[in-house]
Amino acid sequence: MPLMGNLYIGASGLQNSQNALNTTAHNLSNIDTVGYTRQQVQLSARNYVTLQVNPRAVNNKQTGLGVEYSRVKHIRDYFLDKTYRKESGRSMFYEVSTEVLEEVESQLGEMNGEAFQTTIEDFWTSIQELAKDPASSVTQGLLVQKASELVSRASAVYEGLCSYQDNLNVQIRNQVDKINKYGKQILALNDKIRAIEAGGIEQANDLRDARDQILDELSEMASISFKEDLYGAVSVQIEGVDFVKGETCYEMALDVDPVTGFYTPFWPFNATYRDLDDGTREYNIDGAEVFNLNREISSDLDTDIGGLKAMLLARGDHRADYTDMDVNFCSQSKLDALKLDDEEEYFKDPEGNGAKYYNNFVSQSVLMNVQAEFDQLIHNIVTKINGILADAAGVQSVGGSESGVSHTFQDGTSMEEATRTVTSVTLTDGTQLDEGTKFWIDEPGGYMRAKDGSPLQLFEKITTEGYRKVSGSVAYTYTDEDGNVQTENKDVDFWLYEEEEGPGTASLYTINNLRINQELMQEPSMLGFRLKDGSEDIKTAEALKDAFTEEIYTLNPNVKKQTSFIDYYTDLVSQVGNSGKVFRSIYTNQETTVEGIESARQQVVGVSSDEELSNMIKFQNAYNAASRYINVVSEMLEHIINTLGM
C-alpha cells in the first residue's frame, strides 16, 4: 500500500480511539445518574481492498483500511427489565397498602391525644354508676354527658377516615395524570429515537435511557407489558390494554362519582357515551374500567401489582357504614355490581351469613372495612340502648304477646293474669302493619316518654324522627288461665317506630346521622328511672349494664369470634394492626426480592469505575499507538521526499 494510504489507517485508529475515550468518559460522568445504562464501544475492521485474486493461493492479496466505530451498544437485559418492573409494581402495591393501614391505625389509635377506647370506657362507667343509683339526677346527667361525648368523638374518628379517603382520591387523580404524562413522553421519545436511528449509524442511547426510566416508574403505578419493534419504538400495555401503540397514546380518563366525588380510571375508547347539548360527553364506563377491583388479590393471579390499584382498593367506592355488613340491606345496585341476576344467587353463600357480599364490597378496601366496622359498633350501641329504653316505655309489636295482663272489657267483665296478643293494627288510611312492626300507645306523661308522648330516645337521628304519630285500630285477643279467649278492637293514637330502610337513606342510625336527644341534654332527669309505683327501675338499669357485657357481636361476617361493646373497639384496632403487620412483612420481603433483581440488573447496566478506567487506559494506549504510527509514516515520507529531492 502506498505510504499516503497508510496515513488513513493511522487516522482511523486515532479518530476511533478518541471516540471510544469520549464514550468511556461519558460513562464515568454518569456513574451516579439514575436510569443511566452503560455504553459499550464496538470497533470493527473496515472493508479490505482486494489487490489480486489467486485461486491457487490460500488468501487473496488484500490490504486493510483501518478500523471503524461501528456502534455504541446499549447494554440491557430484557428479561431482567421485565422481571424488575413486575416485582417493583408488586412492591409498590404492598408499600401503599402498608402506608394506608398505618395511617388508619393512627386515626383509630389517638384523637387529640385521647384514645377513642377511653370514650367507650367512660360511657360504660357512666352506665355502671347509673346501675348503682338509677333515680339519681347526677348519674342520669353523667349518662347523657358521656353519651354526647361518644357521639361527638365517634363522628370525629369517622370524619378522619373520610378525609383520608378524600386524600387518597386526590392521589389517584394525580397518579392518573402522571401516567398520561408518561405515555405522551414515551410517544415523543419513540419519535426521536426512530429519527436518530433511521440511518443505522447513530444510536440514541441517552434517549433510550430516559424511556427506560419512564417505564421503570410507570411499572410502579400499574401492571404493564412492553415490546420494542424493529424501528426502536416501544409499545406499552396497562392491565392488558393498549396504552402506547404506534403513533397514539390512549390516555386514561377519570369518571367522577356525583355523590362522593371519587375518581374511577377508565378507557374512553372502551366506554359508550352520548353527546350532551353543552358539547361534553356523558360516559357509561361499565366494562371500561382500567382495574377490575372485584377480582381476588393474589400474587398467583398477578392481581397485586401497582400503587394506583392499591390506592383504589384502599379508598373503596363509597363511604361505608354498618349496612355494608348486613345481608338485610343488600340493595339492587350492589347486586348489579356483583354481576348477579337476583337475590337468590346472592344468598348462595354456603355459610348463609353474607360473606360473599362482604368480600366483594368491603373486605378488600381498608378504609371501607374500618368505616363499616366502626359504624357498626356505634349503630349497635345506639340501637341497643334505645331499644332498652323503649322496652321500659312499653313497646308492643304486631303479633306480639304479653303475659300477666289484667284487663276489664267494655261489658264490665275482667281477666286477671291473662295473655294478650296484638293480632293486627290498621291505620286510618287502611294500611295494615306487618307482623313484628313496633308501636307504642300514646300516653302523654307516661314512663320513659318524651313531653309529646313519644317513647324516649337517648340517641336521635338528625334527618328523620324515630317515631311517627298515627291513628288507627288495634285488635287484641285475650286468653285467660282457663283457655277462654275474648277479642277487642280499640281505636287509639299511637307512635309508630320508623324502621330503617336501607343503604343511602336518611332513616339509618349511622354516625353521621346521630345526635343526643335535645330534651335530655337540657333535662337529663326526664329519664326518671322510677316506675309508676315510685320504685326505682333497677331492671332497666341492669339491662343497660348487661348490654355492654354481652358477647354477641362480630367485627364482620368473616370473623367468628364474638365480642362485647367493651372489647369490640380493641379488637378492631388489633385487626388493623395485625393486617398492617402482615402487609409490612410482605412489603419487606418484596423489597428484598426487588433489591436482588436490581442488583442483578445493575451488573448488566451499571457503570463500573474500575472497568471504565481500564477501558480508558486501553483506548489511551490505542490512541498513542495510532499517533506514533502516523508519526512513523510521516517521518518515512519526509525521508523519502528529502532524499529524492537531493
C-alpha positions in Angstrom: 0.0 0.0 0.0 1.3 3.5 -0.7 2.5 5.4 2.3 -0.2 8.0 1.8 -2.8 5.3 2.2 -1.1 4.2 5.5 -1.9 7.7 6.9 -5.6 6.9 6.5 -5.2 3.7 8.6 -3.5 5.7 11.3 -6.1 8.4 11.2 -8.9 5.9 11.6 -7.2 4.5 14.7 -6.7 7.9 16.1 -10.3 9.0 15.4 -11.9 5.9 16.7 -9.7 5.7 19.8 -10.8 9.3 20.6 -14.5 8.4 20.2 -14.0 5.4 22.5 -12.4 7.7 25.0 -15.3 10.0 24.8 -17.8 7.2 25.4 -15.7 6.0 28.4 -15.7 9.5 29.8 -19.5 9.7 29.2 -19.9 6.5 31.3 -17.8 7.8 34.1 -19.5 11.2 34.2 -22.9 9.4 34.6 -21.9 6.8 37.1 -24.4 8.2 39.6 -27.1 9.2 37.2 -30.4 7.5 37.9 -31.6 5.3 35.0 -28.3 5.6 33.1 -27.2 2.5 31.2 -23.5 1.9 30.5 -22.5 2.2 26.9 -20.0 -0.2 25.3 -17.9 0.7 22.3 -17.8 -1.8 19.4 -15.0 -1.4 16.9 -14.7 -3.3 13.7 -12.4 -3.6 10.7 -13.2 -1.5 7.6 -13.7 -3.3 4.3 -10.5 -4.7 2.8 -9.2 -3.6 -0.6 -8.6 -6.7 -2.8 -5.4 -6.3 -4.9 -5.2 -9.7 -6.6 -7.4 -12.8 -6.7 -5.3 -16.0 -6.9 -7.4 -19.3 -6.8 -4.2 -21.3 -6.0 -3.2 -19.2 -3.1 -4.5 -19.6 0.5 -5.8 -16.0 0.5 -6.3 -13.2 -1.9 -4.0 -10.3 -1.8 -5.8 -7.6 0.3 -4.9 -4.5 2.2 -6.8 -3.1 5.2 -8.2 0.4 5.5 -8.1 0.6 9.4 -10.9 0.4 11.9 -14.3 2.0 12.2 -16.5 3.0 15.2 -19.4 0.6 14.3 -21.8 1.3 17.2 -22.2 2.0 20.8 -24.1 -0.8 22.4 -26.9 -0.1 24.9 -26.3 -2.8 27.4 -29.6 -4.1 28.8 -31.2 -7.4 29.6 -34.9 -7.6 28.5 -35.8 -10.4 30.9 -34.3 -8.7 33.9 -36.1 -5.5 33.0 -39.4 -7.4 32.7 -38.9 -9.1 36.0 -37.8 -6.0 37.8 -40.8 -4.0 36.6 -43.2 -6.6 37.6 -41.8 -7.1 41.0 -41.3 -3.4 41.7 -45.0 -2.9 40.8 -45.9 -5.6 43.3 -43.6 -4.0 45.9 -45.4 -0.6 45.4 -48.8 -2.3 45.8 -47.8 -3.5 49.3 -46.0 -0.3 50.2 -49.1 1.7 49.5 -51.3 -0.8 51.4 -48.9 -0.7 54.4 -48.9 3.1 54.5 -52.7 3.1 54.3 -53.0 0.7 57.2 -50.5 2.6 59.3 -52.5 5.8 58.7 -55.8 4.1 59.6 -54.2 2.7 62.7 -53.1 6.2 63.6 -56.6 7.6 63.0 -58.1 4.9 65.3 -55.4 4.9 68.0 -55.4 8.5 69.0 -57.6 11.6 68.7 -56.4 14.8 70.1 -54.2 12.9 72.4 -57.0 10.6 73.8 -57.8 7.1 72.5 -61.3 6.5 71.5 -61.3 3.4 73.6 -61.3 5.7 76.6 -64.5 7.3 75.4 -66.2 3.9 75.3 -64.9 3.0 78.7 -66.2 6.4 80.1 -69.6 5.7 78.7 -69.5 2.2 80.2 -68.5 3.7 83.6 -71.5 6.1 83.4 -73.8 3.1 82.9 -72.3 1.3 85.8 -72.8 4.3 88.0 -76.4 4.6 86.8 -77.0 1.0 87.8 -75.9 1.8 91.4 -78.3 4.6 91.7 -80.8 4.8 88.8 -83.0 7.5 90.2 -80.2 10.0 90.9 -80.2 13.1 88.7 -76.4 13.1 88.9 -75.9 9.6 87.4 -78.6 10.4 84.8 -76.8 13.6 83.8 -73.5 11.7 83.7 -75.0 9.1 81.3 -76.3 11.8 78.9 -72.9 13.7 79.0 -70.9 10.6 78.2 -73.3 9.6 75.5 -72.8 13.1 73.9 -69.0 12.6 74.1 -69.4 9.2 72.5 -71.3 10.6 69.5 -69.0 13.6 69.1 -65.8 11.7 69.2 -67.1 8.8 67.0 -68.1 11.4 64.4 -64.5 12.9 64.6 -62.9 9.4 64.1 -65.3 8.7 61.2 -64.6 12.1 59.6 -60.9 11.4 59.9 -61.3 8.2 57.9 -63.4 10.0 55.3 -60.8 12.8 55.0 -58.2 10.2 54.3 -60.4 8.7 51.7 -60.5 12.1 50.0 -56.8 12.4 50.3 -56.3 9.1 48.5 -58.8 10.2 45.9 -56.6 13.2 45.1 -53.6 11.0 44.9 -55.4 8.7 42.5 -56.2 11.7 40.2 -52.5 12.8 40.4 -51.3 9.3 39.6 -53.6 9.1 36.5 -52.3 12.5 35.3 -48.8 11.2 35.8 -49.4 8.0 33.9 -50.9 10.0 31.0 -47.9 12.4 31.0 -45.5 9.4 30.9 -47.5 8.0 27.9 -47.0 11.2 26.0 -43.3 11.3 26.9 -42.8 7.7 25.7 -44.6 8.6 22.4 -42.3 11.6 21.9 -39.2 9.6 22.7 -40.2 6.9 20.3 -40.3 9.5 17.5 -36.9 11.0 18.4 -35.3 7.5 18.7 -36.7 6.4 15.3 -35.5 9.7 13.7 -31.9 9.3 15.0 -31.5 5.6 14.4 -33.2 5.6 11.0 -29.8 5.9 9.2 -28.4 2.9 11.0 -25.3 4.8 12.1 -26.0 6.5 15.3 -27.7 5.1 18.5 -30.0 7.2 20.6 -28.8 5.6 23.8 -29.4 8.6 26.2 -33.0 8.8 24.9 -33.4 5.1 25.4 -32.2 5.6 29.0 -34.9 8.3 29.5 -37.5 6.0 28.1 -36.4 3.0 30.2 -36.5 5.2 33.3 -40.1 6.2 32.5 -41.0 2.5 32.0 -39.5 1.7 35.4 -41.6 4.4 37.1 -44.7 3.5 35.2 -44.4 -0.1 36.3 -44.6 1.0 39.9 -48.0 2.5 39.3 -49.7 -0.2 37.3 -49.1 -3.7 35.8 -47.5 -3.1 32.4 -46.2 -5.1 29.5 -43.9 -3.6 26.8 -42.4 -4.6 23.5 -39.9 -2.9 21.1 -40.5 -3.0 17.4 -38.0 -3.2 14.5 -37.6 0.5 14.4 -36.9 1.1 18.0 -40.3 2.2 19.2 -41.8 0.8 22.3 -45.5 -0.2 22.7 -46.9 -0.4 26.2 -50.0 -2.1 27.6 -51.5 -1.4 31.1 -53.6 -4.1 32.6 -53.6 -5.9 29.2 -55.0 -2.9 27.3 -53.0 -0.8 24.8 -51.7 2.4 26.3 -49.0 3.4 23.8 -49.1 1.9 20.4 -47.9 3.2 17.1 -48.4 6.9 16.8 -51.0 7.1 19.6 -51.2 7.3 23.4 -54.5 6.1 24.6 -54.9 8.2 27.7 -56.9 7.2 30.8 -59.9 9.3 31.7 -61.5 9.7 35.1 -65.1 9.2 35.9 -66.3 11.2 38.9 -69.0 9.9 41.2 -71.6 12.6 41.6 -72.2 11.7 45.3 -68.8 11.0 46.7 -66.6 12.8 44.1 -64.5 9.6 43.9 -62.5 9.1 40.7 -62.5 5.9 38.7 -59.9 5.5 35.9 -61.4 4.1 32.6 -60.5 3.7 29.0 -62.6 6.2 26.9 -62.3 4.1 23.7 -63.9 1.1 25.6 -66.8 3.1 27.0 -70.1 4.0 25.5 -71.1 7.7 25.5 -73.7 10.2 24.4 -73.1 13.8 23.4 -74.7 16.4 25.5 -76.1 19.8 24.4 -73.2 21.6 26.1 -70.7 19.8 23.9 -69.5 17.4 26.5 -69.8 13.7 26.6 -71.6 11.5 29.2 -69.8 8.2 29.5 -71.1 4.8 30.6 -67.9 3.2 32.0 -69.3 -0.3 32.7 -66.7 -2.7 31.3 -64.3 0.1 30.5 -62.7 0.4 33.9 -58.9 0.2 33.9 -58.8 -2.1 37.0 -61.2 -4.9 37.8 -61.4 -4.5 41.6 -63.8 -7.4 42.1 -61.0 -9.9 41.4 -59.3 -11.7 44.3 -56.0 -10.0 45.3 -53.3 -12.7 44.8 -49.7 -13.0 43.7 -50.5 -16.2 41.9 -53.1 -14.3 39.8 -50.8 -11.2 39.5 -53.6 -9.0 40.7 -51.4 -7.3 43.4 -49.3 -5.1 41.1 -49.3 -1.3 41.0 -49.6 1.5 43.5 -52.6 3.0 41.7 -54.6 -0.2 42.1 -53.6 -0.3 45.8 -54.9 3.2 46.3 -58.2 2.4 44.5 -58.7 -0.7 46.6 -57.8 1.1 49.9 -60.1 4.0 49.2 -63.1 1.9 48.1 -66.0 3.2 46.0 -68.2 4.9 48.7 -68.5 5.9 52.3 -69.1 2.6 54.1 -71.5 2.2 57.0 -72.9 -0.7 59.0 -75.3 -1.6 56.2 -72.2 -2.9 54.3 -72.0 -5.7 56.9 -75.7 -6.6 56.8 -77.2 -9.0 54.3 -80.6 -7.5 55.1 -79.6 -4.3 53.3 -78.4 -5.8 50.0 -79.5 -3.2 47.5 -80.2 -3.8 43.8 -77.2 -1.6 42.9 -74.9 -3.8 44.9 -76.4 -6.9 43.2 -75.8 -5.3 39.9 -72.2 -4.5 40.8 -71.7 -8.2 41.8 -73.0 -9.2 38.3 -75.7 -11.3 39.9 -79.1 -11.8 38.4 -81.2 -11.8 41.6 -81.1 -12.1 45.4 -81.4 -15.9 45.2 -77.9 -16.1 43.6 -76.6 -13.6 46.1 -77.7 -15.8 49.0 -75.8 -18.8 47.7 -73.1 -18.2 50.3 -72.6 -21.6 52.0 -72.4 -20.0 55.5 -75.6 -18.1 54.9 -74.1 -15.1 56.6 -73.5 -12.7 53.7 -69.8 -13.3 53.4 -70.0 -13.3 49.6 -71.4 -9.7 49.6 -68.9 -8.6 52.2 -65.8 -10.0 50.5 -66.7 -8.2 47.2 -67.5 -4.8 48.5 -65.8 -4.1 51.8 -63.1 -6.6 52.9 -60.5 -5.7 50.2 -60.9 -2.0 50.9 -59.0 -1.0 54.1 -60.9 2.2 54.7 -64.4 0.9 53.8 -63.8 -2.1 56.0 -62.8 0.0 59.0 -65.6 2.6 58.3 -68.2 -0.2 58.2 -66.9 -2.0 61.3 -66.6 1.2 63.3 -70.1 2.4 62.3 -71.4 -1.0 63.1 -70.1 -0.6 66.7 -71.8 2.8 67.2 -75.0 1.6 65.5 -75.3 -1.4 67.7 -74.6 0.6 70.9 -77.2 3.3 69.8 -80.0 0.8 68.8 -79.4 -1.4 71.9 -79.6 1.5 74.3 -82.6 3.0 72.6 -84.3 -0.5 72.5 -83.9 -1.0 76.2 -85.4 2.4 76.9 -88.2 1.6 74.5 -88.9 -1.7 76.3 -89.2 0.3 79.5 -91.7 2.6 77.8 -93.9 -0.3 76.9 -93.0 -1.5 73.4 -95.6 -3.6 71.6 -95.4 -5.3 68.3 -97.9 -6.7 65.8 -98.2 -10.4 66.6 -96.5 -10.0 70.0 -97.9 -11.5 73.2 -97.7 -10.3 76.8 -98.5 -12.4 79.9 -99.9 -11.5 83.3 -102.2 -8.7 81.9 -105.2 -7.5 83.9 -107.9 -6.2 81.7 -111.5 -5.0 82.0 -113.7 -5.3 78.9 -116.3 -2.8 77.9 -119.1 -5.1 79.0 -117.7 -4.9 82.5 -116.1 -8.4 82.6 -112.4 -8.7 83.6 -109.5 -11.0 83.4 -106.6 -11.5 85.8 -103.3 -12.8 84.7 -104.4 -13.0 81.0 -102.2 -13.4 77.9 -102.8 -10.5 75.5 -101.8 -10.8 71.8 -101.9 -8.0 69.2 -103.4 -9.7 66.2 -103.5 -6.7 63.9 -103.0 -3.0 63.6 -104.8 -1.0 60.9 -104.1 2.7 60.3 -106.9 5.2 59.5 -105.8 5.2 55.8 -106.4 1.5 55.6 -102.7 0.4 55.8 -102.2 -2.7 57.8 -98.9 -3.0 59.6 -96.7 -6.0 59.0 -96.2 -8.6 61.8 -93.3 -7.5 64.0 -93.8 -3.8 63.5 -93.2 -1.9 66.7 -95.6 0.6 68.1 -96.5 2.4 71.4 -99.9 3.5 72.6 -99.8 7.3 73.1 -99.6 8.1 76.8 -98.6 11.7 77.4 -96.6 11.9 80.6 -96.1 8.1 80.7 -92.9 6.4 81.9 -89.9 6.8 79.6 -91.9 9.1 77.4 -90.9 12.5 75.9 -93.1 15.5 76.5 -95.0 14.9 73.3 -95.8 11.3 74.5 -93.4 9.6 72.1 -91.1 6.9 73.6 -87.9 8.5 75.0 -84.7 8.0 72.9 -81.2 8.8 74.2 -79.9 8.8 70.7 -81.8 10.5 67.9 -81.5 10.7 64.1 -80.7 14.1 62.7 -82.6 13.8 59.5 -85.7 11.9 60.5 -87.8 11.2 63.6 -87.5 7.9 65.3 -91.3 7.6 65.7 -94.3 8.9 63.8 -97.6 9.7 65.4 -100.5 8.0 63.7 -104.1 6.9 64.4 -105.7 3.6 63.9 -107.3 0.5 65.3 -105.6 -2.2 67.3 -107.1 -5.7 67.5 -106.3 -7.7 70.7 -107.1 -11.3 71.8 -107.1 -12.2 75.5 -106.7 -15.7 76.8 -107.2 -16.5 80.5 -105.9 -19.3 82.6 -108.9 -21.5 81.6 -108.3 -21.0 77.9 -111.1 -18.6 77.4 -110.5 -16.2 74.5 -112.0 -12.8 74.1 -111.3 -10.2 71.4 -111.4 -6.4 71.5 -110.8 -3.6 69.0 -109.5 -0.3 70.2 -109.3 2.9 68.3 -106.2 4.7 69.6 -103.4 7.2 68.8 -100.0 5.6 68.8 -96.4 6.1 67.9 -95.1 4.0 65.1 -91.5 3.1 65.0 -89.8 4.2 61.8 -87.9 1.2 60.5 -84.5 1.7 58.9 -85.0 1.5 55.2 -81.5 0.5 53.8 -78.3 2.0 52.3 -78.3 5.6 51.3 -81.5 6.5 53.1 -82.0 9.1 55.8 -83.6 6.6 58.2 -80.3 5.0 59.4 -78.8 5.2 62.8 -75.3 5.9 61.4 -72.5 8.0 62.9 -73.2 11.0 60.6 -76.9 10.9 61.4 -76.8 10.9 65.2 -77.3 13.3 68.0 -78.3 13.2 71.6 -81.9 13.8 72.5 -82.1 17.6 72.8 -84.7 17.4 75.6 -82.4 15.1 77.6 -79.5 17.4 77.0 -81.4 20.1 78.8 -83.2 17.9 81.3 -81.4 14.6 81.9 -83.8 13.8 84.8 -86.5 13.1 82.2 -85.1 9.6 82.3 -86.5 9.2 85.7 -85.9 5.5 86.2 -88.9 5.5 88.6 -91.8 3.2 87.9 -95.4 4.2 88.4 -95.4 2.9 91.9 -92.5 5.2 92.8 -89.9 2.4 93.0 -86.5 2.6 91.2 -86.4 0.9 87.8 -83.5 -1.4 88.6 -84.5 -3.8 85.8 -83.9 -1.3 83.0 -80.6 0.0 84.6 -79.3 -3.6 84.8 -80.4 -4.2 81.2 -78.2 -1.2 80.2 -75.4 -2.7 82.1 -75.8 -6.2 80.7 -75.9 -4.7 77.2 -72.2 -3.8 77.4 -71.0 -7.2 78.5 -73.0 -9.4 76.1 -70.6 -11.1 73.8 -72.9 -11.4 70.8 -71.2 -9.1 68.2 -68.7 -9.8 65.5 -66.5 -7.4 63.6 -67.6 -8.7 60.2 -69.3 -11.7 58.6 -66.0 -13.5 58.2 -65.0 -13.2 61.9 -66.3 -16.0 64.1 -65.1 -14.5 67.4 -68.0 -12.9 69.3 -67.2 -9.8 71.4 -68.9 -7.2 73.6 -69.1 -3.4 73.2 -66.2 -3.0 75.7 -63.8 -5.2 73.6 -65.2 -4.5 70.1 -63.1 -1.4 69.5 -59.9 -3.1 70.9 -60.5 -6.0 68.5 -61.0 -3.5 65.6 -57.7 -1.8 66.3 -55.9 -5.1 66.8 -57.3 -6.3 63.4 -55.9 -3.2 61.7 -52.6 -3.6 63.5 -52.3 -7.3 62.6 -53.2 -6.6 59.0 -50.6 -3.8 58.9 -48.0 -6.2 60.3 -48.8 -8.7 57.6 -48.6 -6.2 54.8 -45.4 -4.8 56.2 -43.9 -8.3 56.3 -44.9 -8.9 52.6 -43.6 -5.5 51.6 -40.3 -6.1 53.4 -39.9 -9.5 51.6 -40.9 -7.9 48.3 -38.3 -5.2 48.8 -35.6 -7.9 49.3 -36.8 -9.5 46.0 -36.7 -6.2 44.1 -33.2 -5.4 45.5 -31.9 -8.8 44.4 -33.3 -8.3 40.9 -32.0 -4.7 40.7 -28.5 -5.9 41.9 -28.5 -8.5 39.0 -29.7 -5.8 36.6 -27.0 -3.3 37.7 -24.4 -5.9 37.0 -25.5 -5.6 33.4 -26.5 -1.9 33.0 -24.5 -0.4 35.8 -21.2 1.6 35.3 -18.1 0.1 36.9 -15.5 2.7 37.6 -12.7 0.1 37.6 -13.8 -1.3 34.3 -14.2 2.1 32.7 -10.8 3.2 34.0 -9.3 0.1 32.5 -11.0 0.9 29.2 -9.7 4.4 29.4 -6.1 3.1 29.7 -6.7 0.7 26.8 -8.1 3.3 24.5 -5.5 5.9 25.5 -2.8 3.4 24.6 -4.5 2.7 21.3 -4.7 6.4 20.7 -1.0 6.8 21.4 -0.2 3.8 19.2 -2.1 5.3 16.3 -0.4 8.6 16.9 3.0 7.0 16.9 2.1 5.1 13.7 1.2 8.3 11.9 4.5 9.9 13.1 6.5 6.9 11.7 4.7 7.1 8.3 5.2 10.9 8.3 8.9 10.5 9.0 9.2 7.9 6.3 7.5 10.2 3.8 9.7 13.1 4.9 12.8 11.0 4.5 11.8 9.8 1.0 10.9 13.3 -0.2 14.1 14.8 1.2 16.3 12.0 -0.2 14.7 12.1 -3.6 14.7 15.8 -3.6 18.5 15.7 -3.2 
